[in-house]
Amino acid sequence: MASTIYRLITIVSLLSLIHCAYSAAQHRFYLRLTEQPFVSLPADVVAQTVISLIALIYGTSFLANPFQYIKKDQHHDRTCDEALNCPSFITFDNRAKAMSPDIPKSKPKSTRVLEISKAQADEAFRSCLEMVRKHDVDSYLAILTMNKKAQPEIVALNALNVELASIRDKVDTRRGDTSAMYRLQFWKDAISSIYEMSPLPVPRQPVAIALCSFASRANPNMLLKLVETRQSTIGDRQFTDITALCEYGRSTIGSLLCLQIDALARMSSETTVLSMAYDVAKDLGAAYAIANMIRATHPLLARGIVLLPADVMSLNGATPDSLYKKKKLEEACGMTKDLVNESKRLLIEARSNMAMVPKAVRPALAATGTTTDYIIKTIEKNKYDIYSSHLQRRNPFFIWSLLVKNLCSKF
């Protein structure tokens, strides 16, 4: 009812302002016809304009979304070029509150959680679910096959991974490195505040709200590892060797798989020590990182980027220039074959330790194992041609492969 009244006030005041403008135009037109000088508008037109303007401001202030706070800027040493990047404006506090000695700068975690209503949490969950469905279909389908009690937490974790992975594509290419670093720093601060490692307030951002509401028991060190690893690779620098690429996979996809294992283990009352399962997950993450790097090479080349390990390229006589110009195809195929063999070795090693992974948490690994297997087979089928369009196609039988693996408790 209140919203309807404010909407009515806004519409009436807007129409009144339009009438005032028309009246002013008519008054000027009358003065020109009678050849009288223009001194001022009639008092009734001026009064109507002022009253209408005040009413319009009053009505729209109640119809607009709630105002957001601005936290104290923590980055005092930024250059002029970096000044345009303001991650502080994404969080919710104000300078007066942050600088006041009378107001406590930190809140207990329970208070922060209580500040998020059920409606806000549900809206954040739907936003995260849509984000995963749109940008990571395989993970979305995999989540649908997991324990329903663990799904909200896993959705929040995957949404964070999607958010981090898409940062490079969102930033301005002219200041990509700086913008990406500040966006990633924002997520480091957000994770620290959610898990009480920092006095900063929790950002009112859908993924952050979802983490706070559904993934409050997740391992913050693994989440920070996700962010820090991506920070260390900002700038599209080529991996120095295949070991660096494997470590990247272990710290990103491997950490995400470990977090999913934890979520499934908690919901299934699994008491087995999960350290061996973590090792398997990290090997699987390394295998996926290599296979996915091969698949992503052609799209990256179109953007002038080469990330393939320099040592493998050098051993096979391939260079970035030859890859750009599609020269030395035999050398490129030899390089791809070496990478595929290493990915296959890691995948076989992970599966050989399947007994170390409790059955209740194996669904966390099924999607990554299925996708890695599909990429390897597609590359081999196309004779190690990194330019083949078949590499960019999704597995048409992904969901069926996933269901079979879950029924057989495999990955």
C-alpha positions as CSV (number, residue, x, y, z in Angstrom):
1,M,0.0,0.0,0.0
2,A,2.8,2.4,0.9
3,S,4.6,1.7,-2.3
4,T,1.5,2.5,-4.3
5,I,1.1,5.9,-2.6
6,Y,4.7,6.8,-3.3
7,R,4.4,5.7,-6.9
8,L,1.3,7.9,-7.2
9,I,3.1,10.9,-5.7
10,T,5.9,10.4,-8.2
11,I,3.7,10.2,-11.2
12,V,1.5,13.2,-10.2
13,S,4.5,15.4,-9.4
14,L,6.1,14.4,-12.7
15,L,3.0,15.3,-14.6
16,S,2.8,18.6,-12.7
17,L,6.4,19.4,-13.7
18,I,5.5,18.8,-17.3
19,H,2.5,21.2,-16.9
20,C,4.8,23.8,-15.4
21,A,7.2,23.6,-18.4
22,Y,4.2,24.0,-20.7
23,S,2.8,26.9,-18.7
24,A,6.2,28.7,-18.8
25,A,6.5,28.2,-22.6
26,Q,2.9,29.6,-23.0
27,H,3.8,32.6,-20.9
28,R,6.9,33.4,-23.0
29,F,4.8,33.0,-26.2
30,Y,2.2,35.4,-24.8
31,L,4.8,38.0,-24.0
32,R,6.3,37.8,-27.5
33,L,2.8,38.3,-29.0
34,T,2.1,41.3,-26.9
35,E,5.7,42.6,-27.3
36,Q,6.2,42.8,-23.6
37,P,9.6,42.2,-22.0
38,F,10.2,39.0,-20.1
39,V,11.0,39.8,-16.4
40,S,10.0,36.6,-14.5
41,L,7.6,33.8,-14.5
42,P,4.2,34.1,-12.7
43,A,4.4,33.3,-9.0
44,D,1.9,30.5,-9.3
45,V,4.0,28.7,-12.0
46,V,7.2,29.1,-9.8
47,A,5.3,27.8,-6.7
48,Q,3.9,24.9,-8.6
49,T,7.4,24.0,-9.9
50,V,9.0,24.0,-6.5
51,I,6.3,22.0,-4.9
52,S,6.3,19.5,-7.7
53,L,10.0,19.1,-7.6
54,I,10.0,18.5,-3.8
55,A,7.2,16.0,-4.2
56,L,9.1,14.2,-7.0
57,I,12.2,13.9,-4.9
58,Y,10.2,12.7,-1.9
59,G,8.4,10.0,-3.9
60,T,11.4,8.7,-5.9
61,S,13.5,8.4,-2.7
62,F,11.1,5.9,-1.3
63,L,10.7,4.0,-4.6
64,A,14.5,3.6,-5.2
65,N,16.4,0.6,-3.9
66,P,18.1,1.0,-0.5
67,F,21.2,3.2,-0.6
68,Q,24.5,1.3,-0.2
69,Y,27.3,2.1,2.2
70,I,30.8,2.9,1.1
71,K,33.6,1.3,3.2
72,K,36.8,3.2,4.1
73,D,39.2,3.1,1.2
74,Q,42.1,0.9,2.2
75,H,44.2,1.7,-0.9
76,H,46.0,5.0,-0.2
77,D,49.1,4.2,-2.3
78,R,47.3,3.8,-5.7
79,T,48.6,5.7,-8.8
80,C,46.5,8.0,-10.9
81,D,45.9,5.2,-13.5
82,E,44.7,2.9,-10.7
83,A,42.4,5.5,-9.2
84,L,39.6,4.6,-11.6
85,N,39.4,1.1,-10.1
86,C,37.4,1.4,-6.9
87,P,36.6,-2.0,-5.4
88,S,35.7,-0.3,-2.1
89,F,32.5,0.9,-3.7
90,I,31.3,-2.7,-4.0
91,T,31.3,-3.3,-0.2
92,F,29.0,-1.8,2.4
93,D,30.2,0.6,5.0
94,N,30.8,4.3,5.1
95,R,33.9,6.4,6.0
96,A,32.3,8.1,9.0
97,K,31.4,4.7,10.5
98,A,34.7,3.1,9.7
99,M,36.7,6.0,11.2
100,S,34.6,6.5,14.3
101,P,36.2,5.2,17.5
102,D,32.8,4.8,19.2
103,I,31.5,2.2,16.8
104,P,33.1,-1.3,16.8
105,K,34.8,-2.2,13.5
106,S,34.1,-5.9,13.7
107,K,31.1,-8.1,14.4
108,P,30.9,-11.7,15.5
109,K,30.2,-14.1,12.6
110,S,26.8,-15.0,14.0
111,T,25.6,-11.4,13.9
112,R,26.7,-11.1,10.3
113,V,24.8,-14.2,9.3
114,L,21.7,-13.0,11.1
115,E,21.8,-9.7,9.1
116,I,21.1,-11.8,5.9
117,S,17.4,-12.5,5.6
118,K,16.0,-15.7,4.2
119,A,14.7,-13.8,1.1
120,Q,18.2,-12.4,0.5
121,A,19.8,-15.8,0.9
122,D,17.3,-17.4,-1.5
123,E,17.8,-14.6,-4.1
124,A,21.6,-15.0,-3.8
125,F,21.3,-18.8,-4.3
126,R,19.1,-18.3,-7.4
127,S,21.6,-15.8,-8.8
128,C,24.5,-18.2,-8.2
129,L,22.7,-21.1,-9.7
130,E,21.9,-19.2,-12.8
131,M,25.5,-18.1,-13.1
132,V,26.8,-21.6,-12.9
133,R,24.1,-22.9,-15.3
134,K,25.0,-20.2,-17.8
135,H,28.8,-20.2,-17.6
136,D,29.6,-23.8,-16.5
137,V,27.0,-26.2,-17.7
138,D,29.0,-29.3,-16.9
139,S,29.3,-28.3,-13.2
140,Y,25.6,-27.4,-13.1
141,L,24.6,-30.8,-14.4
142,A,27.0,-32.5,-12.0
143,I,25.5,-30.6,-9.0
144,L,22.1,-31.9,-9.9
145,T,23.3,-35.5,-9.4
146,M,24.9,-34.8,-5.9
147,N,23.4,-35.0,-2.4
148,K,20.6,-32.4,-2.3
149,K,21.6,-31.3,1.2
150,A,25.0,-30.4,-0.1
151,Q,23.9,-28.7,-3.3
152,P,23.5,-25.1,-1.9
153,E,27.0,-25.1,-0.6
154,I,28.4,-26.6,-3.8
155,V,26.5,-24.1,-5.9
156,A,28.0,-21.2,-3.9
157,L,31.5,-22.6,-4.3
158,N,31.1,-23.1,-8.0
159,A,29.7,-19.7,-8.4
160,L,32.8,-18.2,-6.8
161,N,35.0,-20.2,-9.2
162,V,33.0,-18.9,-12.1
163,E,33.3,-15.3,-10.8
164,L,37.1,-15.7,-10.4
165,A,37.5,-17.4,-13.8
166,S,35.5,-14.7,-15.6
167,I,37.4,-11.7,-14.1
168,R,40.0,-11.6,-16.9
169,D,37.2,-11.2,-19.6
170,K,35.4,-8.5,-17.6
171,V,38.3,-6.0,-17.1
172,D,39.3,-3.2,-19.5
173,T,42.1,-4.6,-21.7
174,R,44.0,-1.3,-21.4
175,R,44.4,-1.7,-17.7
176,G,43.7,-5.5,-17.5
177,D,46.3,-6.4,-15.0
178,T,45.6,-3.7,-12.5
179,S,41.8,-4.1,-12.7
180,A,42.0,-7.8,-12.4
181,M,44.3,-7.6,-9.4
182,Y,41.9,-5.3,-7.6
183,R,38.9,-7.5,-8.4
184,L,40.8,-10.5,-7.0
185,Q,41.8,-8.5,-4.0
186,F,38.2,-7.7,-3.4
187,W,37.4,-11.4,-3.2
188,K,40.3,-12.0,-0.8
189,D,38.9,-9.3,1.5
190,A,35.4,-10.8,1.1
191,I,36.5,-14.3,2.0
192,S,38.5,-13.0,5.0
193,S,35.5,-11.1,6.3
194,I,33.0,-14.0,5.8
195,Y,35.2,-16.4,7.7
196,E,36.2,-13.9,10.5
197,M,39.8,-13.4,9.4
198,S,39.2,-9.7,8.9
199,P,37.2,-6.9,10.5
200,L,35.8,-5.8,7.1
201,P,32.1,-6.1,6.6
202,V,30.7,-8.8,4.4
203,P,29.9,-7.4,0.9
204,R,26.3,-7.4,-0.2
205,Q,27.2,-9.3,-3.4
206,P,25.2,-12.5,-4.4
207,V,28.2,-14.9,-4.3
208,A,29.4,-13.5,-1.0
209,I,25.9,-13.7,0.5
210,A,25.7,-17.3,-0.8
211,L,29.0,-18.2,0.7
212,C,28.0,-16.6,4.0
213,S,24.6,-18.3,4.1
214,F,25.4,-21.8,2.7
215,A,29.1,-22.4,2.8
216,S,30.0,-21.0,6.3
217,R,31.8,-24.3,7.1
218,A,34.0,-24.3,4.0
219,N,37.8,-24.2,4.4
220,P,38.8,-20.5,4.0
221,N,42.4,-21.4,3.3
222,M,41.3,-23.4,0.2
223,L,39.1,-20.5,-0.9
224,L,42.0,-18.1,-0.5
225,K,44.2,-20.5,-2.5
226,L,41.8,-20.2,-5.4
227,V,42.1,-16.4,-5.4
228,E,45.8,-16.2,-4.8
229,T,46.7,-18.7,-7.5
230,R,44.7,-16.6,-10.1
231,Q,46.4,-13.5,-8.8
232,S,49.8,-15.1,-9.5
233,T,48.9,-15.8,-13.1
234,I,47.4,-12.4,-14.0
235,G,49.0,-11.0,-17.1
236,D,48.6,-13.9,-19.5
237,R,52.1,-15.0,-18.9
238,Q,53.2,-18.4,-20.4
239,F,53.7,-21.2,-18.0
240,T,57.5,-21.8,-17.7
241,D,57.1,-25.6,-17.5
242,I,54.5,-28.4,-17.2
243,T,55.1,-28.6,-13.5
244,A,53.9,-25.0,-13.1
245,L,50.7,-25.8,-15.1
246,C,50.1,-28.9,-12.9
247,E,50.5,-26.8,-9.8
248,Y,48.0,-24.3,-11.2
249,G,45.5,-27.1,-11.7
250,R,46.1,-28.5,-8.2
251,S,45.6,-25.1,-6.6
252,T,42.5,-24.1,-8.6
253,I,40.4,-27.0,-9.8
254,G,42.0,-29.3,-7.2
255,S,41.1,-26.9,-4.4
256,L,37.5,-26.6,-5.7
257,L,37.2,-30.4,-5.8
258,C,38.5,-30.6,-2.2
259,L,35.9,-28.1,-1.1
260,Q,33.2,-30.2,-2.8
261,I,34.5,-33.3,-1.1
262,D,34.2,-31.6,2.3
263,A,30.6,-30.5,1.6
264,L,29.5,-34.0,0.6
265,A,31.4,-35.6,3.5
266,R,29.6,-33.3,6.0
267,M,26.2,-34.1,4.6
268,S,26.8,-37.8,4.5
269,S,28.3,-38.0,8.1
270,E,31.6,-39.3,6.5
271,T,34.2,-39.7,9.3
272,T,37.0,-41.2,7.2
273,V,40.2,-39.2,7.0
274,L,40.0,-37.3,3.7
275,S,43.7,-36.4,3.2
276,M,44.1,-39.2,0.6
277,A,40.9,-38.0,-1.2
278,Y,42.4,-34.5,-1.3
279,D,45.6,-35.9,-3.1
280,V,43.4,-37.7,-5.6
281,A,41.4,-34.5,-6.2
282,K,44.5,-32.5,-6.8
283,D,45.9,-35.0,-9.3
284,L,42.6,-34.9,-11.1
285,G,42.7,-31.1,-11.1
286,A,46.2,-31.2,-12.6
287,A,45.0,-33.6,-15.3
288,Y,42.1,-31.4,-16.1
289,A,44.2,-28.3,-16.2
290,I,46.5,-29.8,-18.9
291,A,43.6,-31.1,-21.0
292,N,41.7,-27.9,-20.7
293,M,44.8,-25.8,-21.6
294,I,45.1,-27.8,-24.9
295,R,41.4,-27.2,-25.6
296,A,41.7,-23.5,-24.9
297,T,44.8,-23.0,-27.0
298,H,43.0,-22.2,-30.3
299,P,40.6,-19.6,-28.8
300,L,43.5,-18.0,-26.9
301,L,45.6,-17.8,-30.1
302,A,42.9,-15.7,-31.6
303,R,43.5,-13.2,-28.8
304,G,47.2,-13.3,-29.3
305,I,47.8,-15.4,-26.1
306,V,50.0,-18.5,-25.6
307,L,50.0,-20.1,-22.2
308,L,51.3,-23.6,-23.1
309,P,54.3,-24.7,-21.1
310,A,57.5,-23.3,-22.6
311,D,59.6,-26.4,-21.8
312,V,57.3,-28.8,-23.7
313,M,57.1,-26.3,-26.7
314,S,60.9,-26.0,-26.7
315,L,61.5,-29.8,-26.6
316,N,59.3,-30.2,-29.7
317,G,60.6,-27.2,-31.6
318,A,57.3,-25.3,-31.5
319,T,57.3,-21.5,-30.9
320,P,54.5,-19.0,-30.2
321,D,55.0,-17.6,-33.7
322,S,54.7,-21.0,-35.4
323,L,51.4,-21.6,-33.5
324,Y,50.0,-18.2,-34.5
325,K,50.8,-18.8,-38.2
326,K,50.0,-22.6,-38.1
327,K,53.5,-23.5,-39.1
328,K,55.5,-26.6,-37.9
329,L,52.3,-28.6,-37.6
330,E,54.2,-31.8,-36.8
331,E,56.0,-30.1,-34.0
332,A,52.7,-28.8,-32.6
333,C,51.2,-32.3,-32.8
334,G,54.3,-33.7,-30.9
335,M,53.9,-31.0,-28.2
336,T,50.2,-31.8,-27.9
337,K,50.9,-35.5,-27.7
338,D,53.3,-35.0,-24.8
339,L,50.8,-32.9,-22.9
340,V,48.0,-35.4,-23.5
341,N,50.2,-38.2,-22.2
342,E,51.0,-36.3,-19.0
343,S,47.3,-35.6,-18.5
344,K,46.4,-39.2,-19.1
345,R,49.1,-40.3,-16.7
346,L,47.7,-38.1,-13.9
347,L,44.1,-39.2,-14.7
348,I,45.1,-42.9,-14.5
349,E,47.1,-42.3,-11.3
350,A,44.0,-40.6,-9.7
351,R,41.7,-43.4,-10.7
352,S,44.2,-46.0,-9.4
353,N,43.7,-44.5,-6.0
354,M,39.9,-44.6,-6.2
355,A,39.7,-46.9,-3.1
356,M,41.2,-44.0,-1.0
357,V,38.1,-41.9,-1.8
358,P,34.9,-42.7,0.2
359,K,32.0,-43.6,-2.1
360,A,29.9,-40.8,-0.6
361,V,32.2,-38.1,-1.9
362,R,33.1,-39.5,-5.3
363,P,30.3,-37.6,-7.1
364,A,32.4,-34.5,-6.4
365,L,35.1,-35.8,-8.8
366,A,32.9,-37.4,-11.4
367,A,32.3,-34.3,-13.6
368,T,36.0,-33.4,-13.8
369,G,37.0,-37.0,-14.5
370,T,34.4,-37.3,-17.3
371,T,35.4,-34.0,-18.9
372,T,39.1,-34.7,-18.8
373,D,38.5,-38.2,-20.3
374,Y,36.4,-36.7,-23.1
375,I,39.0,-34.0,-24.0
376,I,41.8,-36.6,-24.1
377,K,39.8,-38.9,-26.4
378,T,38.7,-36.1,-28.7
379,I,42.3,-34.9,-29.1
380,E,43.5,-38.4,-29.8
381,K,40.7,-38.9,-32.3
382,N,41.7,-35.8,-34.2
383,K,45.4,-36.8,-34.3
384,Y,46.5,-34.2,-31.8
385,D,45.4,-31.2,-33.9
386,I,45.0,-28.3,-31.5
387,Y,43.2,-26.3,-34.3
388,S,40.4,-28.8,-34.6
389,S,36.9,-27.4,-34.1
390,H,35.9,-30.7,-32.4
391,L,37.8,-29.6,-29.3
392,Q,35.4,-26.8,-28.7
393,R,32.3,-29.0,-28.6
394,R,30.8,-30.2,-25.4
395,N,30.4,-33.9,-24.6
396,P,26.8,-34.7,-26.0
397,F,26.6,-37.7,-23.6
398,F,28.0,-35.9,-20.6
399,I,25.0,-36.3,-18.3
400,W,24.6,-40.0,-19.2
401,S,28.3,-40.6,-18.5
402,L,27.9,-38.8,-15.2
403,L,25.0,-40.9,-14.2
404,V,26.7,-44.2,-15.1
405,K,29.8,-43.1,-13.1
406,N,27.7,-42.2,-10.1
407,L,25.8,-45.5,-10.2
408,C,29.1,-47.3,-10.3
409,S,30.7,-45.0,-7.7
410,K,33.5,-44.1,-10.1
411,F,35.0,-40.9,-11.5
